[in-house]
Amino acid sequence: MPIYEYRCKKCNHIFDIIQKSAAEKKDVVCPECGEKETEKILSPFSSFDGSSCSPSSFS
């Protein structure tokens, strides 16, 4: 299951939640202050298809 990062709108604490899908936001509560008003943080990620990079490109 994916791990999603959230920020508490009250205390600004950043925390991770394991969820089945991105749409599932029910019962997300800040572990620091108990606030239910949270926002999902879009974390940067990278991906490549393997065609533009090969092990010999790193030498």
C-alpha positions in Angstrom: 0.0 0.0 0.0 1.2 3.5 -0.8 2.5 5.9 1.9 1.0 9.4 1.8 2.5 12.4 3.6 0.2 14.9 5.4 0.6 18.2 7.2 -1.5 19.3 10.1 -3.2 22.6 9.5 -3.1 23.4 13.2 0.4 22.6 14.4 2.2 22.1 10.9 3.4 18.6 12.0 4.2 16.5 8.9 3.4 12.8 9.2 3.0 9.7 7.0 -0.1 7.5 6.6 -0.4 4.2 4.8 -3.6 4.2 2.7 -5.2 1.9 0.1 -5.7 4.8 -2.3 -5.2 8.6 -2.7 -8.9 9.2 -2.4 -9.2 7.6 1.0 -8.8 10.5 3.5 -11.2 9.5 6.1 -10.0 9.5 9.7 -6.7 11.2 9.0 -5.8 12.7 12.4 -2.6 14.5 13.4 -0.6 12.2 15.8 0.8 15.3 17.6 -2.2 17.4 18.4 -5.2 15.3 17.3 -6.5 17.8 14.8 -8.6 16.4 11.9 -7.9 19.3 9.6 -5.0 18.0 7.5 -3.7 18.4 4.0 -2.0 15.9 1.7 1.5 17.0 0.7 2.4 16.1 -2.9 5.9 14.7 -2.6 8.3 14.9 -5.6 9.1 11.7 -7.3 11.0 10.5 -10.3 10.6 7.7 -12.8 12.3 6.6 -15.9 11.4 4.0 -18.5 14.9 2.6 -18.8 15.3 3.4 -22.5 17.2 6.7 -22.0 19.6 5.5 -19.4 21.9 2.5 -19.2 24.6 1.3 -16.8 27.3 2.4 -19.2 26.0 6.0 -19.1 27.3 6.2 -15.5 30.9 5.4 -16.3 
